[in-house]
Amino acid sequence: MNIHVNPQTSSRILGRAAAGHRLSRDEIIALYGLPADEVAQAAHEARLRQTDPETATYSIGGNIDYTNVCTVACRFCAFYRARHQEGAYTLSFDEIARQMDEIVRVGGSDVLMQGGVNPDLAFSWYLDLMRMLKRDYPQVHVDALSPEEILGLEKLTGRAAYDLLAELKDAGLDGMPGAASEILVDEVRRNAAPTRIMTGDWFRIVDAAQSLHLQIAWVGMVTGFGETLGQRVEHLLALREQQERALQRYGSGFAAYKVWPARLEHTRLKNMASQQSGDEIAAEYVRNVAISRLALDNFVNHRAVWRTMGFAVATTALRSGANDLCGTGSINAINATIVAAGKHLPDPNQALLIEVRRCIEDAGFVPALRDPYYNVLARDERKTEAMAARNDGN
């Protein structure tokens, strides 16, 4: 799609966006045709207005993939296995506990638990898991089970998402990731993964979680499934509408937003994999970060992803609308298992956290450690003093 915007219209749109005015569908589409540096600057101005202009946040947590057995079989997924396929696994509670021990050891305050839609796991298994986690690790915030997994449990039990989530919350669940979103347009979803959760079910389950005041830690967009720019905007508008509804009805909505490009090289959609260069992929990613900040005016927190894009690109994203560096400090699940088994493995976390803080500093912000609710726990005072001295010098 070639988008041409005259300079007068361009200036008006960017000015409105930077000031926090709600953009229309046509105005958001127009952002894709404007100079990337101007869009990034407008997004940065909006970010400085909406969040602490001095800091960028990061967290320490962990990811546990409790099973890779899945019956959905998305064509873009390289993670899942069929029930009896080589490499299929489901972690025992003891194995999960060992990984939790490692997350706590490195100072983690939250854990994200996701897996496949495994028909061999009864709903009682999940309840027992939540009870174990809340009993043994009460200090750790537990985000678990994507809308896709909840839909799987609906089909398994014949019960509604609201009832299932209410029981899981009582057992210890703190929040649910807004995963399985990719592009929330059914035409795109049917082409990429015909058996994937459709848009209506996704929003229905998310709304049920929000009505129960379960935190939706993040929601995102994954680009590169052959979607048009118009369909990306349709995705953004649907999320903005759900955020508006949740804030009005329940007092809280999605905690954060992030975007990243699909990695399709080792999947059944490999023929759809991007033919762009690394620089082109990075530039498109940063533009999407900026446009998301301007389009989603009711999302306070926008995450920059470094695990997918690298620290240098994440630094640019932090100057283009993002205010949080996500995926930081997480102990790799495989490494955690090795450590728990008593084998020697150099602890990567201190070195990793140095890189995380440097990434934030390179973007011109004070690194601030946050909790799962975006409350700042600690600021890097050395960086604060250095910035103050630099400003005094000016």
C-alpha positions as CSV (number, residue, x, y, z in Angstrom):
1,M,0.0,0.0,0.0
2,N,1.5,3.3,-1.1
3,I,0.4,6.1,1.2
4,H,0.8,9.7,0.2
5,V,0.1,12.5,2.7
6,N,0.5,16.1,2.0
7,P,2.8,18.1,4.4
8,Q,-0.1,20.1,5.9
9,T,-2.0,17.0,6.7
10,S,1.1,15.3,8.0
11,S,1.8,18.2,10.4
12,R,-1.7,18.2,11.7
13,I,-1.8,14.4,12.3
14,L,1.5,14.4,14.1
15,G,0.6,17.4,16.2
16,R,-2.7,15.8,17.3
17,A,-1.0,12.5,18.0
18,A,1.8,14.0,20.1
19,A,-0.7,16.0,22.1
20,G,-2.7,12.9,23.0
21,H,-5.7,13.4,20.8
22,R,-7.4,10.3,19.5
23,L,-6.6,9.4,16.0
24,S,-9.1,8.0,13.5
25,R,-8.5,4.9,11.4
26,D,-7.5,7.0,8.4
27,E,-5.1,9.1,10.4
28,I,-3.4,6.0,11.8
29,I,-3.1,4.5,8.3
30,A,-1.6,7.8,7.2
31,L,1.2,7.4,9.8
32,Y,2.6,4.6,7.7
33,G,3.2,7.1,4.9
34,L,4.9,9.8,7.0
35,P,8.7,10.1,7.5
36,A,9.8,7.5,10.1
37,D,11.8,10.0,12.1
38,E,8.9,12.4,12.5
39,V,6.5,9.6,13.6
40,A,9.1,8.4,16.1
41,Q,9.5,11.9,17.5
42,A,5.8,12.4,17.9
43,A,5.6,9.0,19.6
44,H,8.5,10.0,21.9
45,E,6.7,13.2,22.8
46,A,3.5,11.3,23.6
47,R,5.5,8.8,25.7
48,L,7.1,11.7,27.7
49,R,3.7,13.2,28.4
50,Q,2.1,9.9,29.5
51,T,4.9,8.4,31.6
52,D,7.8,9.4,33.8
53,P,10.0,11.4,31.4
54,E,13.2,10.6,33.3
55,T,13.0,6.8,33.6
56,A,12.5,3.7,31.6
57,T,11.5,0.5,33.5
58,Y,12.6,-3.1,33.5
59,S,11.6,-6.1,35.6
60,I,13.2,-9.4,36.7
61,G,11.1,-12.5,36.2
62,G,11.0,-15.8,34.5
63,N,9.2,-17.9,31.9
64,I,8.1,-21.5,32.4
65,D,6.8,-23.4,29.4
66,Y,5.0,-26.1,31.3
67,T,4.1,-28.3,28.3
68,N,4.6,-28.3,24.5
69,V,1.9,-30.8,23.8
70,C,-0.8,-29.0,21.7
71,T,-3.7,-30.0,19.6
72,V,-4.1,-26.6,17.9
73,A,-1.1,-27.1,15.7
74,C,-0.6,-23.5,14.4
75,R,1.4,-23.4,11.2
76,F,3.6,-20.6,12.5
77,C,4.6,-22.4,15.7
78,A,7.9,-24.3,16.0
79,F,7.3,-25.1,19.7
80,Y,4.4,-27.5,19.8
81,R,4.5,-31.3,19.5
82,A,1.7,-33.9,19.1
83,R,1.0,-36.0,22.1
84,H,3.2,-39.0,21.2
85,Q,5.7,-37.1,19.0
86,E,9.4,-37.2,19.9
87,G,10.3,-34.2,22.1
88,A,6.8,-33.8,23.6
89,Y,6.9,-33.1,27.3
90,T,4.9,-31.9,30.3
91,L,6.8,-30.7,33.3
92,S,6.0,-32.3,36.7
93,F,5.3,-30.1,39.7
94,D,8.7,-30.9,41.0
95,E,10.3,-29.7,37.8
96,I,8.2,-26.5,37.8
97,A,9.2,-25.9,41.5
98,R,12.9,-26.2,40.6
99,Q,12.5,-23.6,37.9
100,M,10.6,-21.4,40.4
101,D,13.4,-21.8,42.9
102,E,15.8,-20.5,40.3
103,I,13.6,-17.5,39.4
104,V,13.4,-16.6,43.1
105,R,17.2,-17.0,43.4
106,V,17.9,-14.4,40.8
107,G,15.4,-11.9,42.4
108,G,12.4,-12.6,40.1
109,S,9.1,-11.1,41.2
110,D,6.9,-12.6,38.5
111,V,6.6,-15.7,36.3
112,L,4.9,-16.2,33.0
113,M,3.6,-19.7,32.5
114,Q,2.3,-20.8,29.1
115,G,2.1,-24.0,27.2
116,G,0.2,-25.8,24.5
117,V,-3.5,-26.9,24.6
118,N,-2.8,-30.3,26.2
119,P,-5.9,-32.6,26.3
120,D,-4.2,-34.9,28.9
121,L,-4.2,-32.2,31.6
122,A,-7.4,-32.0,33.6
123,F,-8.6,-28.7,34.9
124,S,-7.8,-30.0,38.4
125,W,-4.2,-30.2,37.4
126,Y,-4.1,-26.4,36.8
127,L,-5.9,-25.7,40.0
128,D,-3.4,-27.8,42.0
129,L,-0.6,-26.1,40.2
130,M,-1.9,-22.6,41.2
131,R,-2.3,-23.7,44.8
132,M,1.2,-25.1,44.9
133,L,2.7,-21.9,43.4
134,K,0.7,-19.6,45.8
135,R,1.6,-21.8,48.8
136,D,5.3,-22.2,48.1
137,Y,6.0,-18.9,46.3
138,P,3.6,-16.3,47.7
139,Q,5.9,-13.5,46.8
140,V,5.9,-14.3,43.0
141,H,3.2,-12.8,40.8
142,V,1.8,-15.6,38.5
143,D,0.6,-14.8,35.0
144,A,-0.5,-17.9,33.3
145,L,-2.7,-19.4,30.5
146,S,-3.3,-17.5,27.3
147,P,-6.8,-17.1,25.9
148,E,-6.0,-20.0,23.6
149,E,-5.4,-22.2,26.6
150,I,-8.5,-21.1,28.4
151,L,-10.5,-21.8,25.2
152,G,-9.0,-25.3,25.3
153,L,-10.1,-25.8,28.9
154,E,-13.6,-24.6,27.9
155,K,-13.8,-27.3,25.3
156,L,-12.3,-29.9,27.7
157,T,-14.7,-29.1,30.6
158,G,-17.8,-27.7,28.9
159,R,-17.6,-24.8,31.2
160,A,-17.4,-21.0,30.5
161,A,-14.2,-19.0,30.7
162,Y,-15.5,-16.8,33.5
163,D,-16.2,-19.7,35.8
164,L,-12.8,-21.4,35.0
165,L,-10.9,-18.1,35.5
166,A,-12.7,-17.4,38.8
167,E,-11.7,-20.8,40.2
168,L,-8.1,-20.3,38.9
169,K,-8.0,-16.9,40.6
170,D,-9.2,-18.4,43.9
171,A,-6.5,-21.0,43.6
172,G,-3.8,-18.4,43.2
173,L,-3.7,-17.0,39.6
174,D,-2.8,-13.3,39.6
175,G,-3.1,-12.5,35.9
176,M,-3.3,-13.8,32.3
177,P,-1.1,-12.8,29.4
178,G,-2.8,-11.3,26.4
179,A,-1.0,-13.8,24.2
180,A,-2.5,-15.6,21.1
181,S,-3.4,-12.2,19.6
182,E,-1.0,-11.9,16.7
183,I,-3.3,-10.0,14.3
184,L,-6.9,-9.8,15.6
185,V,-8.5,-10.1,12.2
186,D,-10.2,-13.4,11.4
187,E,-9.2,-13.4,7.7
188,V,-5.5,-13.2,8.7
189,R,-5.9,-15.8,11.4
190,R,-7.7,-18.3,9.1
191,N,-4.9,-17.9,6.5
192,A,-2.0,-18.3,9.1
193,A,-3.6,-20.9,11.5
194,P,-7.1,-22.1,10.6
195,T,-7.5,-23.8,14.0
196,R,-6.3,-20.9,16.0
197,I,-8.6,-19.1,18.4
198,M,-10.7,-16.6,16.5
199,T,-11.1,-12.9,17.3
200,G,-14.5,-13.1,19.0
201,D,-13.4,-15.9,21.4
202,W,-10.2,-14.0,22.2
203,F,-11.9,-10.8,23.2
204,R,-14.7,-12.7,25.1
205,I,-12.1,-14.5,27.2
206,V,-10.0,-11.4,27.8
207,D,-13.1,-9.5,28.9
208,A,-14.0,-12.3,31.3
209,A,-10.5,-12.1,32.9
210,Q,-10.6,-8.3,33.1
211,S,-14.1,-8.4,34.7
212,L,-12.5,-10.6,37.4
213,H,-9.7,-8.1,37.9
214,L,-7.1,-10.5,36.7
215,Q,-4.2,-8.5,35.4
216,I,-3.6,-8.8,31.7
217,A,0.1,-8.2,31.9
218,W,0.5,-7.4,28.2
219,V,-1.1,-7.7,24.8
220,G,0.7,-7.4,21.5
221,M,0.8,-7.5,17.7
222,V,2.9,-9.9,15.7
223,T,3.5,-8.7,12.2
224,G,4.4,-10.6,9.1
225,F,1.5,-12.9,8.4
226,G,0.6,-11.3,5.1
227,E,-1.7,-8.8,6.7
228,T,-2.3,-5.4,5.1
229,L,-1.5,-2.1,6.8
230,G,-5.3,-1.6,7.1
231,Q,-5.6,-4.9,9.0
232,R,-2.8,-3.9,11.4
233,V,-4.8,-0.7,12.1
234,E,-8.0,-2.8,12.5
235,H,-6.1,-4.8,15.2
236,L,-5.0,-1.6,17.0
237,L,-8.5,-0.2,16.9
238,A,-10.0,-3.4,18.3
239,L,-7.5,-3.3,21.2
240,R,-8.1,0.4,21.9
241,E,-11.8,-0.3,22.0
242,Q,-11.4,-3.2,24.4
243,Q,-9.1,-1.1,26.6
244,E,-11.7,1.7,26.7
245,R,-14.5,-0.8,27.7
246,A,-12.4,-2.4,30.4
247,L,-11.3,0.9,31.9
248,Q,-14.8,2.1,32.1
249,R,-16.4,-1.1,33.3
250,Y,-13.7,-2.6,35.5
251,G,-11.3,0.2,36.3
252,S,-8.3,-1.5,34.8
253,G,-7.4,-2.9,31.4
254,F,-4.3,-4.2,29.6
255,A,-1.1,-3.3,31.6
256,A,1.1,-2.9,28.6
257,Y,1.5,-3.4,24.8
258,K,4.3,-4.7,22.6
259,V,4.8,-5.5,19.0
260,W,7.4,-7.7,17.2
261,P,7.9,-9.4,13.9
262,A,7.1,-13.0,13.3
263,R,9.9,-15.5,13.0
264,L,8.7,-18.0,10.4
265,E,11.9,-19.5,9.1
266,H,11.6,-22.8,10.9
267,T,7.8,-23.2,10.7
268,R,5.3,-24.4,8.1
269,L,4.9,-20.8,7.0
270,K,8.5,-20.4,6.1
271,N,7.6,-19.4,2.5
272,M,5.9,-16.4,4.1
273,A,9.1,-15.4,5.9
274,S,10.2,-11.8,5.4
275,Q,12.7,-11.2,2.6
276,Q,13.7,-7.9,4.1
277,S,17.2,-7.2,5.4
278,G,17.9,-7.0,9.1
279,D,18.0,-3.2,8.9
280,E,14.7,-3.1,7.1
281,I,13.1,-5.4,9.7
282,A,14.5,-3.2,12.5
283,A,13.2,0.0,10.8
284,E,9.7,-1.5,10.3
285,Y,9.7,-2.7,13.9
286,V,10.6,0.8,15.3
287,R,7.9,2.4,13.1
288,N,5.4,-0.1,14.5
289,V,6.4,0.8,18.0
290,A,5.9,4.5,17.3
291,I,2.6,4.0,15.5
292,S,1.3,1.8,18.3
293,R,2.1,4.5,20.9
294,L,0.2,7.1,18.9
295,A,-2.8,4.9,18.0
296,L,-3.2,3.3,21.5
297,D,-3.7,6.5,23.4
298,N,-5.2,4.7,26.4
299,F,-2.3,2.3,26.9
300,V,0.2,3.9,29.3
301,N,3.0,1.3,29.0
302,H,4.6,0.2,25.8
303,R,7.3,-2.3,25.8
304,A,10.5,-2.5,23.7
305,V,11.6,-6.1,23.0
306,W,15.3,-6.9,23.1
307,R,15.2,-10.7,23.0
308,T,13.8,-10.6,19.5
309,M,15.3,-7.4,18.2
310,G,18.6,-6.9,20.1
311,F,19.7,-4.2,22.5
312,A,20.6,-1.6,19.9
313,V,17.2,-1.7,18.3
314,A,15.5,-1.7,21.7
315,T,17.4,1.5,22.6
316,T,16.0,3.1,19.5
317,A,12.5,1.8,20.4
318,L,12.9,3.5,23.8
319,R,13.3,6.8,21.9
320,S,10.3,6.0,19.7
321,G,7.4,5.6,22.1
322,A,8.4,2.7,24.4
323,N,8.9,3.2,28.1
324,D,9.7,-0.3,29.3
325,L,12.3,-2.9,28.3
326,C,10.5,-6.2,28.4
327,G,11.9,-9.8,28.9
328,T,14.6,-8.5,31.1
329,G,16.4,-10.5,33.8
330,S,14.4,-13.6,32.9
331,I,16.2,-16.9,33.6
332,N,16.0,-19.1,30.6
333,A,13.9,-22.1,31.5
334,I,16.4,-24.6,30.1
335,N,19.3,-23.0,32.0
336,A,17.2,-23.1,35.2
337,T,16.6,-26.9,34.7
338,I,20.4,-27.4,34.3
339,V,21.2,-25.4,37.4
340,A,18.5,-27.2,39.4
341,A,20.0,-30.5,38.4
342,G,23.2,-29.5,40.1
343,K,25.3,-28.9,37.0
344,H,27.6,-25.9,36.7
345,L,26.3,-23.1,34.6
346,P,27.6,-19.5,34.9
347,D,24.9,-17.2,36.2
348,P,24.1,-14.9,33.3
349,N,21.9,-12.6,35.2
350,Q,24.2,-9.9,36.6
351,A,25.9,-9.5,33.2
352,L,22.5,-9.5,31.5
353,L,21.2,-6.8,33.9
354,I,24.2,-4.6,33.2
355,E,23.3,-4.8,29.5
356,V,19.7,-4.0,30.3
357,R,20.6,-0.9,32.3
358,R,23.1,0.2,29.7
359,C,20.4,-0.1,27.0
360,I,18.1,2.1,29.0
361,E,20.9,4.6,29.7
362,D,21.9,4.7,26.0
363,A,18.4,5.8,25.3
364,G,18.8,8.7,27.7
365,F,16.8,7.4,30.6
366,V,17.3,6.4,34.2
367,P,16.9,2.6,34.6
368,A,14.1,1.8,37.1
369,L,13.3,-1.7,38.4
370,R,9.6,-2.2,38.5
371,D,7.1,-4.7,39.9
372,P,4.5,-6.5,37.8
373,Y,2.1,-3.5,38.3
374,Y,4.6,-1.0,37.0
375,N,5.4,0.4,40.5
376,V,9.0,1.5,40.6
377,L,11.0,-0.4,43.2
378,A,14.4,1.1,42.7
379,R,16.0,3.7,40.5
380,D,19.6,3.7,39.4
381,E,20.7,6.7,41.5
382,R,24.1,6.8,39.9
383,K,22.5,7.5,36.6
384,T,20.2,10.0,38.2
385,E,23.1,12.0,39.6
386,A,25.0,11.8,36.3
387,M,22.0,13.1,34.4
388,A,21.5,15.9,36.9
389,A,25.2,16.9,36.6
390,R,24.9,16.9,32.8
391,N,21.8,19.1,32.9
392,D,23.5,21.5,35.3
393,G,26.4,21.7,32.9
394,N,24.1,22.7,30.1
